[in-house]
């Protein structure tokens, strides 16, 4: 099979020879401007030294990339998510100025708290006493993720016991009872002539006296009051490097 050049009609039986001839023949047919454009387009290629230098730079970058990938894979292999306990977080972040052993004298019931008893639930009033008696950042009490903690003179945090909770609740409870008794003395004359006020006083006294912190439900409600005052919102998931 023969091939014919489209520029000079010369015939070839060898395909590679025909291809070389036709390229040259095509170039010969270009006008001067087209020849210059063709030369610029086909000869603007990097030299051999330039290609070697570019390859060296590429190899260096690839080596650095491989090192970085290897480091990240190793780093990820030694990272794991762990839960930080409330005790650990408190030890690292909260240093109260008072101790659980000294908290009872800090709990102060005022006349305003006693007046609140006539219109509000006893536990709500007790929480209000806690709010006005202690400052969270200085308090030897803390609540994190459903657990109560107490701070001791040994400068250590520990899980708060039911006994400690009941001691705090009883202290406030007794002061409220005493405060209501003082209110009765101060308002005795009006009580003698005002049956409505007597009924209101008796109802309030009954609310106080029926509260019993030997019952689990009452202790639970008391814990909720304390928790609301000294709650810390802490994320319990962190990432650490395991050696």
SEVOFI-93580 format. One line per field, with one value per atom (N, C-alpha, C): residue number from 1; residue in one letter; atom name; x, y, z. Coordinates in Angstrom, 2 decimals. Each point is the difference from the previous one (the first is absolute). Example, Ala and Ser with C-alpha at 12.3 -4.5 7.8 and 13.67 -1.06 7.14 Angstrom:
BEGIN
seq	[1 1 1 2 2 2] $
type	[A A A S S S] $
atom	[N CA C N CA C] $
x	[13.19 -0.89 0.90 -0.35 0.82 -0.77] $
y	[-5.69 1.19 1.20 1.05 1.19 1.09] $
z	[7.80 0.00 0.00 -0.72 0.06 0.73] $
// end
This chain:
BEGIN
seq	[1 1 1 2 2 2 3 3 3 4 4 4 5 5 5 6 6 6 7 7 7 8 8 8 9 9 9 10 10 10 11 11 11 12 12 12 13 13 13 14 14 14 15 15 15 16 16 16 17 17 17 18 18 18 19 19 19 20 20 20 21 21 21 22 22 22 23 23 23 24 24 24 25 25 25 26 26 26 27 27 27 28 28 28 29 29 29 30 30 30 31 31 31 32 32 32 33 33 33 34 34 34 35 35 35 36 36 36 37 37 37 38 38 38 39 39 39 40 40 40 41 41 41 42 42 42 43 43 43 44 44 44 45 45 45 46 46 46 47 47 47 48 48 48 49 49 49 50 50 50 51 51 51 52 52 52 53 53 53 54 54 54 55 55 55 56 56 56 57 57 57 58 58 58 59 59 59 60 60 60 61 61 61 62 62 62 63 63 63 64 64 64 65 65 65 66 66 66 67 67 67 68 68 68 69 69 69 70 70 70 71 71 71 72 72 72 73 73 73 74 74 74 75 75 75 76 76 76 77 77 77 78 78 78 79 79 79 80 80 80 81 81 81 82 82 82 83 83 83 84 84 84 85 85 85 86 86 86 87 87 87 88 88 88 89 89 89 90 90 90 91 91 91 92 92 92 93 93 93 94 94 94 95 95 95 96 96 96 97 97 97 98 98 98 99 99 99 100 100 100 101 101 101 102 102 102 103 103 103 104 104 104 105 105 105 106 106 106 107 107 107 108 108 108 109 109 109 110 110 110 111 111 111 112 112 112 113 113 113 114 114 114 115 115 115 116 116 116 117 117 117 118 118 118 119 119 119 120 120 120 121 121 121 122 122 122 123 123 123 124 124 124 125 125 125 126 126 126 127 127 127 128 128 128 129 129 129 130 130 130 131 131 131 132 132 132 133 133 133 134 134 134 135 135 135 136 136 136 137 137 137 138 138 138 139 139 139 140 140 140 141 141 141 142 142 142 143 143 143 144 144 144 145 145 145 146 146 146 147 147 147 148 148 148 149 149 149 150 150 150 151 151 151 152 152 152 153 153 153 154 154 154 155 155 155 156 156 156 157 157 157 158 158 158 159 159 159 160 160 160 161 161 161 162 162 162 163 163 163 164 164 164 165 165 165 166 166 166 167 167 167 168 168 168 169 169 169 170 170 170 171 171 171 172 172 172 173 173 173 174 174 174 175 175 175 176 176 176 177 177 177 178 178 178 179 179 179 180 180 180 181 181 181 182 182 182 183 183 183 184 184 184 185 185 185 186 186 186 187 187 187 188 188 188 189 189 189 190 190 190 191 191 191 192 192 192 193 193 193 194 194 194 195 195 195 196 196 196 197 197 197 198 198 198 199 199 199 200 200 200 201 201 201 202 202 202 203 203 203 204 204 204 205 205 205 206 206 206 207 207 207 208 208 208 209 209 209 210 210 210 211 211 211 212 212 212 213 213 213 214 214 214 215 215 215 216 216 216 217 217 217 218 218 218 219 219 219 220 220 220 221 221 221 222 222 222 223 223 223 224 224 224 225 225 225 226 226 226 227 227 227 228 228 228 229 229 229 230 230 230 231 231 231 232 232 232 233 233 233 234 234 234 235 235 235 236 236 236 237 237 237 238 238 238 239 239 239 240 240 240 241 241 241 242 242 242 243 243 243] $
type	[X X X X X X X X X X X X X X X X X X X X X X X X X X X X X X X X X X X X X X X X X X X X X X X X X X X X X X X X X X X X X X X X X X X X X X X X X X X X X X X X X X X X X X X X X X X X X X X X X X X X X X X X X X X X X X X X X X X X X X X X X X X X X X X X X X X X X X X X X X X X X X X X X X X X X X X X X X X X X X X X X X X X X X X X X X X X X X X X X X X X X X X X X X X X X X X X X X X X X X X X X X X X X X X X X X X X X X X X X X X X X X X X X X X X X X X X X X X X X X X X X X X X X X X X X X X X X X X X X X X X X X X X X X X X X X X X X X X X X X X X X X X X X X X X X X X X X X X X X X X X X X X X X X X X X X X X X X X X X X X X X X X X X X X X X X X X X X X X X X X X X X X X X X X X X X X X X X X X X X X X X X X X X X X X X X X X X X X X X X X X X X X X X X X X X X X X X X X X X X X X X X X X X X X X X X X X X X X X X X X X X X X X X X X X X X X X X X X X X X X X X X X X X X X X X X X X X X X X X X X X X X X X X X X X X X X X X X X X X X X X X X X X X X X X X X X X X X X X X X X X X X X X X X X X X X X X X X X X X X X X X X X X X X X X X X X X X X X X X X X X X X X X X X X X X X X X X X X X X X X X X X X X X X X X X X X X X X X X X X X X X X X X X X X X X X X X X X X X X X X X X X X X X X X X X X X X X X X X X X X X X X X X X X X X X X X X X X X X X X X X X X X X X X X X X X X X X X X X X X X X X X X X X X X X X X X X X X X X X X X X X X X X X X X X X X X X X X X X X X X X X X X X X X X X X X X X X X X X X X X X X X X X X X X X X] $
atom	[N CA C N CA C N CA C N CA C N CA C N CA C N CA C N CA C N CA C N CA C N CA C N CA C N CA C N CA C N CA C N CA C N CA C N CA C N CA C N CA C N CA C N CA C N CA C N CA C N CA C N CA C N CA C N CA C N CA C N CA C N CA C N CA C N CA C N CA C N CA C N CA C N CA C N CA C N CA C N CA C N CA C N CA C N CA C N CA C N CA C N CA C N CA C N CA C N CA C N CA C N CA C N CA C N CA C N CA C N CA C N CA C N CA C N CA C N CA C N CA C N CA C N CA C N CA C N CA C N CA C N CA C N CA C N CA C N CA C N CA C N CA C N CA C N CA C N CA C N CA C N CA C N CA C N CA C N CA C N CA C N CA C N CA C N CA C N CA C N CA C N CA C N CA C N CA C N CA C N CA C N CA C N CA C N CA C N CA C N CA C N CA C N CA C N CA C N CA C N CA C N CA C N CA C N CA C N CA C N CA C N CA C N CA C N CA C N CA C N CA C N CA C N CA C N CA C N CA C N CA C N CA C N CA C N CA C N CA C N CA C N CA C N CA C N CA C N CA C N CA C N CA C N CA C N CA C N CA C N CA C N CA C N CA C N CA C N CA C N CA C N CA C N CA C N CA C N CA C N CA C N CA C N CA C N CA C N CA C N CA C N CA C N CA C N CA C N CA C N CA C N CA C N CA C N CA C N CA C N CA C N CA C N CA C N CA C N CA C N CA C N CA C N CA C N CA C N CA C N CA C N CA C N CA C N CA C N CA C N CA C N CA C N CA C N CA C N CA C N CA C N CA C N CA C N CA C N CA C N CA C N CA C N CA C N CA C N CA C N CA C N CA C N CA C N CA C N CA C N CA C N CA C N CA C N CA C N CA C N CA C N CA C N CA C N CA C N CA C N CA C N CA C N CA C N CA C N CA C N CA C N CA C N CA C N CA C N CA C N CA C N CA C N CA C N CA C N CA C N CA C N CA C N CA C N CA C N CA C N CA C N CA C N CA C N CA C N CA C N CA C N CA C N CA C N CA C N CA C N CA C N CA C N CA C N CA C N CA C N CA C N CA C N CA C N CA C N CA C N CA C N CA C N CA C N CA C] $
x	[0.84 -0.84 0.88 -0.28 0.80 -0.74 0.83 -0.55 0.50 -0.87 0.35 0.02 1.07 0.13 -1.02 -0.76 -1.04 0.57 1.31 0.61 0.74 0.68 0.79 -0.35 -0.96 -0.47 1.04 1.07 1.00 -0.57 0.32 -0.57 1.03 -0.49 0.86 -0.71 0.81 -0.54 0.32 1.02 0.37 -0.73 -0.75 -0.86 0.80 1.06 0.80 0.72 0.53 0.66 -0.98 -1.21 -1.05 -0.34 -0.11 -0.36 1.06 1.29 1.09 0.00 -0.20 0.00 -1.13 -1.18 -1.16 0.14 0.63 0.22 0.94 1.09 0.96 -0.64 -0.76 -0.66 -1.01 -0.68 -0.97 0.71 1.15 0.76 0.51 0.42 0.51 -1.06 -1.24 -1.10 -0.44 0.49 -0.39 0.60 -0.71 0.58 0.94 0.84 0.99 -0.61 -1.14 -0.62 -0.44 -0.63 -0.47 1.17 1.16 1.18 0.52 0.00 0.48 -0.89 -1.32 -0.94 0.21 0.17 0.21 1.26 1.08 1.28 -0.13 -0.69 -0.18 -0.79 -1.05 -0.86 0.66 0.88 0.59 1.39 0.61 1.36 0.04 -1.14 -0.03 -0.17 0.94 -0.04 1.16 -0.18 1.09 1.20 1.17 1.23 0.13 0.92 0.23 0.40 0.93 0.34 -1.21 -0.89 -1.20 -0.92 -0.13 -0.86 0.57 1.32 0.63 -0.23 0.19 -0.20 -1.45 -0.95 -1.42 -0.33 0.56 -0.23 0.57 1.18 0.60 -0.88 -0.52 -0.90 -1.26 -0.53 -1.20 0.26 1.15 0.35 0.14 0.60 0.15 -1.37 -0.90 -1.35 -0.75 0.14 -0.67 0.54 1.31 0.60 -0.53 -0.11 -0.54 -1.46 -0.75 -1.40 -0.14 0.84 -0.02 0.32 0.97 0.37 -1.16 -0.69 -1.15 -1.14 -0.26 -1.07 0.33 1.25 0.42 -0.17 0.34 -0.16 -1.46 -0.88 -1.43 -0.60 0.41 -0.52 0.43 1.23 0.50 -0.70 -0.21 -0.65 -1.43 -0.72 -1.39 -0.10 1.04 -0.04 0.17 0.51 0.20 -0.96 -0.98 -1.02 -1.25 -0.57 -1.25 -0.86 -1.31 -0.92 -0.24 0.13 -0.23 -0.90 -0.67 -0.85 0.82 -0.09 0.64 -1.01 0.38 -0.91 -0.22 -1.15 -0.28 1.03 0.44 1.00 1.29 0.45 1.24 -0.14 -1.15 -0.22 0.00 -0.69 -0.04 1.39 0.76 1.34 0.88 -0.20 0.83 -0.50 -1.31 -0.56 -0.66 -0.38 -0.75 0.71 0.36 0.66 -0.78 -0.98 -0.84 0.79 -0.58 0.62 -0.58 -1.01 -0.62 -0.04 -0.32 -0.01 -1.36 -0.30 -1.28 -0.17 1.13 -0.05 -0.49 0.09 -0.36 -1.26 -0.75 -1.09 -1.24 -0.26 -1.26 -0.17 1.03 -0.18 -0.21 0.32 -0.16 -1.45 -0.83 -1.39 -0.87 -0.44 -0.73 -1.42 -0.97 -1.41 -0.39 -0.57 -0.41 -1.53 -0.48 -1.44 -0.66 0.73 -0.54 -0.26 0.90 -0.20 -1.24 -0.17 -1.17 -1.28 -0.01 -1.19 -0.33 1.02 -0.21 -0.73 0.14 -0.62 -1.52 -0.61 -1.46 -0.56 0.84 -0.52 0.74 1.11 0.78 0.24 0.45 0.33 1.23 0.06 1.11 1.33 0.04 1.25 0.48 -0.94 0.39 0.62 -0.54 0.55 1.39 0.16 1.30 1.06 -0.39 0.94 0.36 -0.97 0.27 0.98 -0.12 0.94 1.42 0.13 1.31 0.56 -0.85 0.44 0.53 -0.63 0.42 1.10 0.28 0.99 1.38 0.06 1.29 0.23 1.27 0.40 0.62 -0.50 0.39 1.50 0.72 1.44 0.79 -0.57 0.69 -0.58 -1.11 -0.72 0.72 -0.08 0.61 -0.95 -0.89 -0.97 0.04 -0.24 -0.02 -0.86 -0.64 -0.82 0.44 0.38 0.43 -0.61 -0.73 -0.54 -0.74 -0.89 -0.83 0.63 1.21 0.65 0.39 -0.19 0.38 1.37 0.80 1.34 0.16 0.86 0.29 1.52 0.39 1.42 0.37 1.12 0.36 1.25 0.25 1.16 1.31 -0.08 1.18 0.29 -0.84 0.10 -0.20 -0.96 -0.35 -1.51 -0.38 -1.41 -0.36 -1.24 -0.48 -1.50 -0.53 -1.43 -0.73 -1.02 -0.77 -0.87 0.00 -0.79 -1.40 -0.92 -1.36 0.00 0.90 0.08 0.35 0.93 0.36 -1.17 -0.72 -1.16 -1.06 -0.30 -1.03 0.39 1.27 0.46 -0.29 0.28 -0.26 -1.49 -0.78 -1.45 -0.62 0.43 -0.54 0.35 1.22 0.41 -0.93 -0.30 -0.90 -1.42 -0.42 -1.35 -0.23 0.95 -0.14 -0.05 0.80 -0.01 -1.34 -0.59 -1.30 -1.08 0.06 -0.97 0.16 1.26 0.25 -0.44 0.25 -0.41 -1.50 -0.73 -1.46 -0.51 0.67 -0.38 0.22 1.10 0.25 -1.04 -0.41 -1.04 -1.30 -0.32 -1.24 0.01 1.14 0.10 -0.18 0.59 -0.08 -1.40 -0.78 -1.33 -1.12 0.29 -0.96 -1.29 0.12 -1.20 -0.93 0.57 -0.84 -0.57 0.76 -0.50 -1.20 -0.03 -1.09 -1.33 0.06 -1.24 -0.25 0.92 -0.13 0.04 -1.18 -0.08 0.63 -0.13 0.57 1.51 0.61 1.45 0.42 -0.85 0.29 0.01 -0.99 -0.08 1.23 0.40 1.17 1.27 0.10 1.18 0.03 -1.12 -0.05 0.32 -0.49 0.28 1.49 0.61 1.43 0.83 -0.39 0.69 -0.12 -1.18 -0.21 0.91 0.17 0.90 1.42 0.41 1.36 0.18 -0.97 0.14 -0.15 -0.70 -0.19 1.22 0.94 1.21 0.95 0.34 0.81 1.16 1.23 1.17 0.59 -0.83 0.40 -0.64 -0.83 -0.69 0.79 0.18 0.82 -0.49 -1.31 -0.56 0.37 -0.07 0.34 1.49 0.83 1.45 0.29 -0.68 0.20 -0.37 -1.12 -0.43 0.99 0.55 1.00 1.28 0.40 1.18 -0.22 -1.22 -0.31 0.16 -0.45 0.15 1.47 0.82 1.44 0.62 -0.37 0.56 -0.30 -1.22 -0.38 0.86 0.52 0.77 1.47 0.54 1.45 0.31 -0.84 0.20 1.08 0.87 1.03 -0.29 -0.11 -0.21 1.37 0.32 1.32 -0.15 0.75 0.04 0.83 -0.60 0.71 0.80 0.08 0.79 1.16 1.22 1.17 0.91 0.94 0.96 1.36 0.63 1.32 0.92 1.31 0.98 0.42 -0.15 0.36 1.43 0.85 1.41 0.10] $
y	[-1.20 1.20 1.24 0.92 1.21 1.19 0.97 1.23 1.15 0.97 1.12 1.29 0.78 1.30 0.96 0.65 0.93 1.33 0.21 1.27 -0.10 -1.18 -0.12 -1.24 -0.79 -1.21 -1.11 0.10 -1.06 -1.21 -1.21 -1.22 -0.74 -0.66 -0.77 -1.30 -1.05 -1.29 -0.20 0.70 -0.09 1.12 -0.43 0.96 1.04 -0.44 0.93 1.01 -0.49 0.91 1.00 -0.47 0.89 1.09 -0.40 0.96 1.09 -0.41 0.98 0.96 -0.59 0.82 1.03 -0.45 0.90 1.15 -0.27 1.08 1.05 -0.50 0.93 0.76 -0.71 0.60 1.06 -0.32 0.96 1.26 -0.18 1.14 0.87 -0.69 0.71 0.85 -0.42 0.74 1.22 0.13 1.13 1.29 1.10 1.31 0.36 1.04 0.35 0.19 0.68 0.25 -1.30 -0.89 -1.29 -0.85 0.10 -0.76 0.48 1.33 0.54 -0.45 0.03 -0.43 -1.47 -0.82 -1.44 -0.26 0.73 -0.18 0.39 1.14 0.46 -1.02 -0.54 -0.93 -1.34 -0.42 -1.34 -0.01 1.17 0.03 0.63 0.54 0.61 -1.09 -0.89 -1.12 0.12 -0.50 0.10 -0.82 0.49 -0.72 -1.20 -0.88 -1.18 0.36 0.95 0.40 0.53 0.75 0.53 -1.13 -1.00 -1.13 -0.76 -0.18 -0.69 0.77 1.33 0.84 -0.07 0.06 -0.07 -1.34 -1.08 -1.31 -0.11 0.62 -0.02 0.73 1.15 0.75 -0.80 -0.67 -0.79 -1.17 -0.62 -1.11 0.46 1.20 0.55 0.26 0.60 0.28 -1.29 -1.00 -1.28 -0.67 0.14 -0.60 0.67 1.35 0.74 -0.40 -0.17 -0.38 -1.39 -0.92 -1.36 0.01 0.86 0.10 0.55 1.01 0.59 -1.00 -0.75 -1.00 -1.08 -0.42 -1.01 0.50 1.29 0.59 0.05 0.43 0.11 -1.38 -0.99 -1.36 -0.51 0.29 -0.43 0.74 1.31 0.82 -0.48 -0.25 -0.45 -1.37 -0.79 -1.35 0.02 1.12 0.05 0.95 0.52 0.85 -0.83 0.22 -0.67 0.92 -0.15 0.81 -0.66 0.79 -0.53 0.96 -0.51 0.83 0.56 1.30 0.62 0.01 -0.51 -0.05 1.39 0.18 1.27 0.31 -1.03 0.18 0.56 -0.53 0.46 1.44 0.29 1.36 1.02 -0.31 0.92 0.21 -1.09 0.09 0.94 -0.01 0.81 1.43 0.23 1.30 0.80 -0.64 0.72 -0.13 1.14 0.02 0.92 -0.55 0.82 0.65 1.05 0.68 -0.49 -0.88 -0.54 -1.53 -0.64 -1.46 -0.51 -1.24 -0.59 -0.03 -0.13 -0.04 1.33 1.09 1.32 0.57 -0.81 0.55 0.35 -0.72 0.20 1.44 0.63 1.39 0.98 -0.42 0.87 0.08 -0.94 -0.07 0.89 1.11 1.00 0.17 -0.19 0.22 1.39 0.80 1.37 0.09 1.15 0.22 -0.10 0.42 -0.08 -1.45 -0.89 -1.43 -0.53 0.43 -0.46 0.50 1.23 0.55 -0.78 -0.48 -0.77 -1.30 -0.54 -1.29 0.04 1.14 0.10 -0.18 0.22 -0.04 -0.99 -0.56 -0.87 -1.35 -0.95 -1.32 0.08 -0.86 0.03 -0.25 -0.96 -0.32 1.17 0.76 1.18 1.05 0.15 0.97 -0.45 -1.30 -0.52 0.24 -0.17 0.29 1.47 0.85 1.44 0.34 -0.71 0.21 -0.36 -1.11 -0.41 1.04 0.52 0.97 1.28 0.42 1.24 -0.21 -1.25 -0.28 -0.34 -0.55 -0.43 0.54 0.14 0.39 -1.22 -0.37 -1.27 -0.19 0.99 -0.17 -0.17 0.46 -0.13 -1.10 -0.57 -0.98 -1.36 -0.71 -1.34 -1.07 0.40 -0.91 0.15 -1.11 0.06 -1.14 0.27 -1.02 -0.10 -1.23 -0.24 -1.31 0.09 -1.19 -0.94 0.57 -0.83 -0.43 0.51 -0.39 1.24 -0.08 1.07 -0.28 1.05 -0.13 1.02 -0.35 0.92 0.18 1.20 0.36 0.04 -0.65 -0.18 0.80 0.07 0.73 -0.64 -1.24 -0.67 0.50 0.95 0.59 -1.05 -0.86 -1.04 -0.03 -0.31 -0.18 -1.48 -0.25 -1.38 -0.01 -1.19 -0.11 0.36 0.80 0.44 -1.13 -0.23 -1.07 0.50 -0.94 0.37 0.68 -0.42 0.61 1.48 0.33 1.40 0.80 -0.61 0.66 0.27 -1.01 0.12 1.04 0.08 0.99 1.41 0.25 1.33 0.29 -0.97 0.20 0.20 -0.79 0.14 1.37 0.48 1.31 1.10 -0.03 1.00 -0.20 -1.26 -0.34 0.51 -0.25 0.44 1.52 0.65 1.47 0.55 -0.66 0.45 -0.19 -1.12 -0.24 1.06 0.28 1.02 1.38 0.24 1.29 0.16 -1.06 0.06 0.20 -0.64 0.19 1.47 0.59 1.41 0.89 -0.36 0.76 -0.05 -1.18 -0.16 0.92 0.08 0.87 1.46 0.37 1.40 0.37 -0.98 0.28 -0.59 -0.24 -0.66 0.80 1.30 0.84 -0.11 0.03 -0.10 -1.40 -1.00 -1.38 -0.18 0.74 -0.13 0.48 0.86 0.58 -0.34 -0.69 -0.26 -1.51 -0.58 -1.45 -0.43 0.84 -0.33 -0.12 0.90 -0.04 -1.22 -0.37 -1.19 -1.24 -0.09 -1.14 -0.05 1.16 0.07 -0.40 0.45 -0.36 -1.52 -0.55 -1.44 -0.84 0.45 -0.73 0.04 1.16 0.13 -0.83 0.02 -0.81 -1.48 -0.39 -1.40 -0.41 0.89 -0.30 -0.26 0.79 -0.14 -1.29 -0.29 -1.14 -1.34 -0.02 -1.28 -0.37 0.92 -0.29 -0.85 -1.18 -0.95 -0.48 0.35 -0.33 -1.37 -0.85 -1.40 -0.82 0.66 -0.64 0.25 -1.04 0.10 1.08 0.11 0.98 1.42 0.26 1.33 0.29 -1.02 0.17 0.29 -0.71 0.22 1.42 0.49 1.37 1.01 -0.35 0.89 0.05 -1.15 -0.04 0.86 -0.04 0.80 1.49 0.41 1.41 0.40 -0.83 0.30 0.01 -0.99 -0.11 1.23 0.53 1.17 1.21 0.06 1.17 -0.13 -1.21 -0.17 -0.88 0.08 -0.85 0.57 -0.89 0.35 -0.77 0.73 -0.65 -0.35 -1.27 -0.46 -1.04 0.16 -1.04 -1.16 -1.17 -1.14 -0.82 0.47 -0.71 0.87 -0.49 0.72 -0.97 0.52 -0.85 0.14 -1.10 0.04 -0.95 0.24 -0.88 -1.06 -1.24 -1.10 -0.43 0.03 -0.37 -1.51] $
z	[0.00 0.00 0.00 -0.93 -0.11 0.61 0.48 0.55 -0.84 -0.28 -0.87 0.80 -0.14 0.69 -0.58 0.84 -0.45 -0.49 0.29 -0.40 -1.34 -0.25 -1.24 -0.82 0.50 -0.69 -0.10 0.78 0.01 0.72 -0.53 0.55 0.86 1.07 0.91 0.35 0.11 0.47 1.47 0.53 1.42 0.77 0.99 0.70 0.79 0.73 0.80 -0.88 -1.14 -0.93 -0.57 -0.30 -0.52 1.02 1.28 1.05 0.13 0.00 0.11 -1.20 -1.19 -1.20 0.03 0.38 -0.05 0.99 1.18 0.98 -0.59 -0.63 -0.60 -1.17 -0.78 -1.15 0.46 1.09 0.54 0.46 0.68 0.51 -1.16 -1.10 -1.16 -0.66 0.14 -0.64 0.80 1.29 0.85 -0.55 0.18 -0.29 1.15 -0.15 1.04 1.39 0.07 1.32 0.65 -0.77 0.54 0.46 -0.75 0.40 1.36 0.21 1.28 1.16 -0.23 1.04 0.33 -1.05 0.21 0.80 -0.34 0.70 1.48 0.24 1.39 0.83 -0.62 0.73 0.26 -0.87 0.12 0.63 0.09 0.57 1.38 0.51 1.33 1.05 0.08 0.94 0.98 1.26 0.99 -0.42 0.39 -0.30 0.91 -0.33 0.83 1.43 0.24 1.38 0.77 -0.74 0.67 0.45 -0.86 0.35 1.21 0.03 1.13 1.30 -0.07 1.20 0.49 -0.94 0.37 0.65 -0.53 0.58 1.41 0.21 1.33 1.01 -0.41 0.89 0.31 -1.01 0.21 0.96 -0.12 0.89 1.44 0.19 1.36 0.63 -0.80 0.51 0.32 -0.85 0.25 1.26 0.24 1.20 1.25 -0.05 1.14 0.25 -1.08 0.12 0.61 -0.43 0.56 1.49 0.40 1.41 0.82 -0.54 0.70 0.14 -1.07 0.05 1.03 0.03 0.96 1.43 0.24 1.33 0.42 -0.93 0.32 0.28 -0.78 0.24 1.35 0.38 1.31 1.11 -0.20 1.03 0.23 -1.09 0.12 0.66 -0.16 0.57 1.52 0.57 1.45 0.69 -0.77 0.60 0.29 1.15 0.30 0.85 -0.14 0.79 1.35 1.05 1.34 0.77 0.99 0.85 1.15 0.19 1.15 1.15 1.14 1.14 0.57 0.65 0.65 1.06 0.71 1.06 -0.59 -1.12 -0.63 -0.49 -0.61 -0.51 1.13 1.09 1.15 0.58 0.12 0.56 -0.82 -1.31 -0.89 -0.18 0.22 -0.36 1.12 1.10 1.04 1.35 0.58 1.30 0.94 0.72 0.88 1.14 0.54 1.14 1.33 -0.08 1.21 -0.09 1.12 0.06 0.48 -0.34 0.38 1.52 0.71 1.47 0.59 -0.77 0.52 -0.64 -0.72 -0.79 0.82 1.08 0.73 0.50 0.58 0.44 -1.16 -1.19 -1.17 -0.44 0.41 -0.45 0.88 -0.57 0.77 -0.53 0.89 -0.34 0.49 -0.88 0.34 0.10 0.45 0.11 -1.38 -1.00 -1.36 -0.39 0.39 -0.31 0.73 1.25 0.77 -0.65 -0.45 -0.67 -1.27 -0.67 -1.23 0.27 1.22 0.34 -0.14 0.19 -0.04 -1.41 -1.01 -1.37 -0.91 0.48 -0.86 0.67 -0.81 0.52 0.89 1.00 0.95 -0.71 -0.93 -0.68 -0.85 -0.57 -0.79 0.91 1.19 0.96 0.46 0.21 0.43 -1.08 -1.25 -1.08 -0.01 0.29 0.04 1.13 1.11 1.12 -0.45 -0.71 -0.51 -0.97 -0.88 -0.99 0.64 1.10 0.65 1.03 0.34 1.05 -0.55 -1.21 -0.52 -1.42 -0.35 -1.35 -0.66 -1.15 -0.61 -0.11 -0.51 -0.24 1.29 1.13 1.30 0.87 -0.45 0.83 0.01 1.13 0.08 -0.53 -0.89 -0.60 -1.51 -0.69 -1.46 -0.54 -1.12 -0.65 -1.45 -0.42 -1.37 -0.49 -1.10 -0.66 0.96 0.81 0.86 1.31 0.33 1.25 0.79 1.32 0.90 0.61 0.15 0.58 1.12 0.96 1.11 0.12 0.44 0.11 1.48 0.35 1.41 0.38 1.29 0.51 -0.47 -0.41 -0.56 -1.41 -0.46 -1.34 -1.10 0.26 -0.97 -0.21 -1.23 -0.31 0.16 0.43 0.09 -0.27 -0.28 -0.22 1.29 -0.13 1.17 0.52 1.30 0.59 0.34 0.14 0.40 1.36 0.87 1.34 -0.11 -0.88 -0.18 -0.57 -0.95 -0.59 1.06 0.81 1.03 1.05 0.35 0.99 -0.50 -1.29 -0.58 -0.03 -0.43 -0.09 1.38 0.98 1.36 0.60 -0.29 0.51 -0.50 -1.28 -0.57 0.52 0.07 0.46 1.43 0.88 1.39 0.11 -0.82 0.03 -0.50 -0.98 -0.50 1.07 0.72 1.08 1.08 0.35 1.01 -0.49 -1.28 -0.57 -0.01 -0.27 0.02 1.42 0.97 1.41 0.41 -0.44 0.31 -0.67 -1.21 -0.70 0.79 0.54 0.78 1.22 0.67 1.17 -0.38 -1.13 -0.43 -0.47 -0.41 -0.54 0.87 1.28 0.89 0.14 0.14 0.19 -1.19 -1.20 -1.20 -0.14 0.41 -0.06 0.93 1.10 0.98 -0.56 -1.04 -0.51 -1.47 -0.62 -1.44 -0.24 -0.14 -0.21 -1.33 -1.02 -1.31 0.09 0.76 0.17 0.81 0.98 0.80 -0.88 -0.88 -0.92 -0.91 -0.47 -0.89 0.73 1.27 0.80 0.25 0.39 0.30 -1.24 -1.14 -1.25 -0.32 0.23 -0.27 0.97 1.27 0.99 -0.33 -0.46 -0.37 -1.15 -0.98 -1.13 0.50 0.96 0.52 0.78 0.87 0.90 -0.71 -1.13 -0.68 -0.86 -0.10 -0.78 0.83 -0.51 0.75 -0.86 0.39 -0.80 0.31 0.63 0.12 -1.12 -0.80 -1.11 -1.28 -0.79 -1.21 -0.95 -0.17 -0.92 0.43 1.30 0.52 -0.20 0.22 -0.20 -1.48 -0.87 -1.44 -0.38 0.51 -0.30 0.57 1.18 0.59 -0.84 -0.54 -0.86 -1.25 -0.50 -1.19 0.30 1.19 0.41 0.03 0.61 0.08 -1.40 -0.80 -1.35 -0.84 0.13 -0.79 0.32 1.21 0.44 -0.38 0.01 -0.20 -1.23 -1.01 -1.18 -0.91 -0.49 -0.98 -1.28 -1.10 -1.29 -0.57 0.02 -0.42 -1.09 -1.11 -1.03 0.53 0.01 0.61 -1.00 -1.27 -0.99 -0.44 0.11 -0.47 -0.74 -0.76 -0.69 0.68 0.27 0.61 -0.75 0.12 -0.63 0.99 -0.38 0.85 -0.31 1.00 -0.21 -0.28] $
// end
